[in-house]
């Protein structure tokens, strides 16, 4: 009897860069699940038919990213029942990919610090959706002018962050020349009420203007200090020694002269 089959519980949408996985519980024993995706303006799409899994990749069924969807998780027998009885199902919460998919990490393509300019070039995260030519669409292709990026940057070993926003794939900011900076990039969808900020890129740091002291630390400082002290001592002692030697030489010359005169 269909009605005795357990219904799915704990249904969740997990979506990043428009790749969307539906997950639920419990694991089926002597029955299966079938997923139906219901859109407000689109036909019902069936995915993961008669699956014994508790997750389903529904990305293909959500191509209209501005549509709002609900998922029905049907609990079904391995064969259709003779009386065409409707299988029990559980309904998910609503999901709109455009406003709810998480935005992944941008990849830093290149960066450089020359003089007082820090330049950072990055790449848009890709989605699973393809163009007719087979190349993957990026999140920029979907969000277009609704997509911004923010660069957070700060002096190496400092906690004071600055930030700047762009709609392009490149940043150029003014920094103190000869000082190393660390930074990361993050996508932002300003039109969203929630989930506006994407994942943060890896933190990278420039390595211009590093002094020997930065590289080798206190060992170099001690060596420099020892050399400096030695130089100072030599500067004080050497003139004294030279002066004494000069006086001794002069005294010896006087004595030699006296001895010669005496003879």
C-alpha positions as CSV (number, residue, x, y, z in Angstrom):
1,X,0.0,0.0,0.0
2,X,1.5,3.4,-1.1
3,X,0.1,5.2,2.0
4,X,2.3,3.0,4.3
5,X,5.5,4.2,2.6
6,X,7.6,6.6,4.6
7,X,7.7,10.2,3.3
8,X,10.9,12.1,2.8
9,X,11.9,14.5,5.6
10,X,14.6,17.2,6.0
11,X,14.5,18.2,2.4
12,X,17.2,20.8,1.6
13,X,18.4,22.7,-1.5
14,X,22.2,22.9,-1.8
15,X,23.3,25.2,-4.6
16,X,26.5,26.9,-5.5
17,X,27.1,28.7,-8.8
18,X,23.8,27.3,-10.0
19,X,24.8,23.7,-9.5
20,X,21.9,22.5,-7.4
21,X,21.6,19.3,-5.4
22,X,18.4,18.3,-3.6
23,X,18.9,16.2,-0.4
24,X,16.6,14.5,2.0
25,X,16.1,11.6,4.4
26,X,15.6,8.6,5.2
27,X,17.5,6.0,3.2
28,X,14.8,3.8,1.5
29,X,14.6,0.0,2.3
30,X,12.0,-1.7,0.1
31,X,10.9,1.4,-1.9
32,X,12.3,4.1,-4.1
33,X,12.1,7.9,-4.6
34,X,11.3,9.9,-7.6
35,X,11.8,13.7,-7.7
36,X,9.4,16.1,-9.4
37,X,10.4,19.7,-10.0
38,X,7.4,22.1,-10.1
39,X,7.9,25.6,-11.5
40,X,5.3,28.4,-11.3
41,X,5.6,29.0,-15.1
42,X,7.0,25.7,-16.3
43,X,6.1,22.1,-16.8
44,X,6.8,19.4,-14.2
45,X,10.1,17.8,-14.7
46,X,10.9,14.3,-13.3
47,X,14.5,13.6,-12.1
48,X,16.2,10.7,-10.4
49,X,13.3,8.3,-11.2
50,X,13.2,5.2,-8.9
51,X,16.3,6.1,-7.1
52,X,17.5,4.5,-3.9
53,X,19.7,7.5,-3.1
54,X,18.7,10.4,-0.9
55,X,20.1,13.2,-3.1
56,X,19.4,14.3,-6.7
57,X,21.2,16.7,-9.0
58,X,18.4,18.9,-10.3
59,X,20.5,21.5,-12.1
60,X,19.1,20.7,-15.5
61,X,15.6,21.2,-14.3
62,X,16.3,24.7,-13.1
63,X,17.5,26.4,-16.3
64,X,15.1,29.3,-15.9
65,X,17.1,30.7,-13.0
66,X,14.5,33.4,-12.3
67,X,11.7,30.9,-11.8
68,X,10.6,29.8,-8.4
69,X,10.5,26.0,-7.9
70,X,9.3,23.5,-5.4
71,X,10.4,19.8,-5.3
72,X,8.1,16.9,-4.6
73,X,9.9,13.8,-3.3
74,X,7.6,10.9,-4.2
75,X,7.9,7.6,-2.3
76,X,7.2,4.9,-4.8
77,X,7.1,1.1,-5.2
78,X,9.4,-0.6,-7.8
79,X,6.4,-1.2,-10.1
80,X,3.3,0.8,-10.7
81,X,0.3,-0.2,-8.6
82,X,-2.7,-1.6,-10.4
83,X,-5.1,0.9,-8.9
84,X,-3.1,3.9,-10.1
85,X,-3.0,5.1,-6.5
86,X,-1.2,8.4,-6.1
87,X,2.1,7.9,-4.3
88,X,2.8,9.8,-1.0
89,X,5.2,12.7,-1.4
90,X,6.9,15.4,0.7
91,X,7.2,19.0,-0.6
92,X,10.3,21.1,-0.3
93,X,10.5,24.8,0.5
94,X,10.5,27.2,-2.5
95,X,13.8,27.8,-4.3
96,X,14.7,30.6,-6.7
97,X,18.2,30.0,-8.2
98,X,18.9,33.6,-9.1
99,X,18.4,34.9,-5.5
100,X,19.4,31.8,-3.5
101,X,22.3,30.0,-5.2
102,X,25.6,30.6,-3.3
103,X,28.4,32.4,-5.2
104,X,31.7,30.5,-5.2
105,X,35.3,31.8,-4.8
106,X,36.7,33.9,-7.6
107,X,40.1,32.6,-8.8
108,X,43.0,35.1,-8.7
109,X,44.5,35.0,-12.2
110,X,47.3,37.4,-11.8
111,X,48.5,40.2,-9.4
112,X,51.4,42.6,-9.2
113,X,52.6,45.5,-7.1
114,X,54.7,48.1,-9.0
115,X,55.6,51.3,-7.2
116,X,52.4,52.6,-5.6
117,X,50.0,50.5,-7.6
118,X,48.5,47.1,-6.7
119,X,46.9,45.4,-9.7
120,X,44.7,42.3,-9.2
121,X,43.1,40.3,-12.1
122,X,40.6,37.5,-11.4
123,X,38.2,35.1,-13.1
124,X,34.4,34.7,-12.7
125,X,33.3,31.4,-11.2
126,X,31.7,29.1,-13.9
127,X,28.2,27.6,-13.8
128,X,27.2,24.2,-15.1
129,X,25.1,25.8,-17.9
130,X,26.6,25.8,-21.4
131,X,26.4,28.1,-24.4
132,X,25.5,26.4,-27.8
133,X,29.2,26.2,-28.6
134,X,29.9,24.0,-25.5
135,X,31.6,26.6,-23.3
136,X,30.4,27.1,-19.8
137,X,28.5,30.2,-18.8
138,X,30.1,32.2,-16.0
139,X,28.1,33.8,-13.2
140,X,28.7,37.1,-15.0
141,X,26.8,35.8,-18.0
142,X,23.8,35.2,-15.8
143,X,23.9,38.1,-13.3
144,X,25.4,40.6,-15.8
145,X,25.2,44.2,-14.4
146,X,23.8,42.8,-11.1
147,X,27.3,41.4,-10.3
148,X,30.0,43.3,-8.4
149,X,33.3,42.3,-6.9
150,X,35.0,43.7,-3.8
151,X,38.7,43.7,-3.1
152,X,39.8,43.8,0.5
153,X,43.4,44.7,1.0
154,X,45.7,45.6,3.9
155,X,49.4,46.1,4.8
156,X,51.1,42.8,5.5
157,X,51.1,42.2,9.3
158,X,48.5,44.9,9.8
159,X,44.8,44.5,10.7
160,X,43.5,47.7,9.1
161,X,41.5,46.6,6.0
162,X,40.5,48.8,3.1
163,X,38.1,47.8,0.3
164,X,37.2,48.9,-3.2
165,X,34.4,47.7,-5.6
166,X,34.4,47.0,-9.3
167,X,32.1,45.6,-12.0
168,X,35.1,44.5,-14.1
169,X,37.5,41.6,-13.6
170,X,40.4,43.8,-12.5
171,X,41.4,46.1,-9.6
172,X,44.0,48.8,-9.5
173,X,44.5,50.5,-6.2
174,X,47.0,53.0,-4.7
175,X,49.3,51.6,-2.0
176,X,52.4,52.6,-0.2
177,X,55.4,51.7,-2.4
178,X,57.9,49.3,-0.9
179,X,55.3,47.9,1.5
180,X,53.8,44.4,1.1
181,X,50.1,44.0,0.9
182,X,47.7,41.1,1.4
183,X,44.3,40.8,-0.3
184,X,41.3,38.7,-1.3
185,X,38.3,39.1,-3.7
186,X,34.6,38.4,-3.1
187,X,31.6,38.6,-5.4
188,X,28.5,40.6,-4.3
189,X,25.0,40.6,-5.7
190,X,23.6,44.0,-4.4
191,X,20.0,43.3,-5.4
192,X,19.7,40.4,-3.0
193,X,18.2,40.8,0.4
194,X,20.0,37.8,1.8
195,X,23.0,35.8,0.7
196,X,24.5,38.9,-1.0
197,X,28.2,38.0,-0.5
198,X,29.9,35.2,-2.2
199,X,32.7,33.0,-0.9
200,X,36.1,34.7,-0.3
201,X,39.0,33.9,-2.7
202,X,42.3,32.7,-1.3
203,X,44.3,35.3,0.5
204,X,47.5,36.3,-1.3
205,X,50.3,38.7,-0.4
206,X,52.8,40.6,-2.5
207,X,56.5,40.2,-1.9
208,X,58.0,43.5,-3.1
209,X,60.4,45.5,-1.0
210,X,61.1,42.8,1.5
211,X,64.3,43.8,3.4
212,X,66.9,41.3,4.6
213,X,65.5,41.8,8.1
214,X,62.1,40.6,6.9
215,X,63.5,37.5,5.3
216,X,66.0,36.5,8.0
217,X,64.8,38.2,11.2
218,X,66.7,38.6,14.4
219,X,69.8,36.6,13.2
220,X,70.7,39.4,10.7
221,X,69.9,42.1,13.3
222,X,72.4,40.5,15.7
223,X,75.1,40.2,13.0
224,X,74.5,43.9,12.0
225,X,74.6,45.0,15.6
226,X,77.9,43.1,16.2
227,X,79.5,44.6,13.1
228,X,78.3,48.1,14.1
229,X,79.7,47.7,17.6
230,X,83.0,46.5,16.2
231,X,83.2,49.5,13.8
232,X,82.5,51.9,16.7
233,X,85.2,50.2,18.9
234,X,87.7,50.4,16.0
235,X,86.8,54.0,15.4
236,X,87.6,54.8,19.0
237,X,90.5,52.5,19.7
238,X,92.4,52.8,16.4
239,X,93.2,56.5,16.6
240,X,94.4,56.0,20.2
241,X,96.7,53.2,19.2
242,X,97.9,55.1,16.1
243,X,98.5,58.2,18.3
244,X,100.5,56.2,20.9
245,X,102.5,54.5,18.1
246,X,103.2,57.9,16.6
247,X,104.4,59.4,20.0
248,X,106.6,56.3,20.7
249,X,108.2,56.6,17.2
250,X,108.8,60.3,17.8
251,X,110.3,59.6,21.2
252,X,112.6,56.9,19.8
253,X,113.8,59.3,17.0
254,X,114.6,61.9,19.7
255,X,116.6,59.4,21.7
256,X,118.5,58.2,18.6
257,X,119.4,61.8,17.8
258,X,120.6,62.4,21.3
259,X,122.8,59.3,21.2
260,X,124.3,60.4,17.9
261,X,125.0,63.9,19.2
262,X,126.7,62.4,22.3
263,X,129.1,60.3,20.2
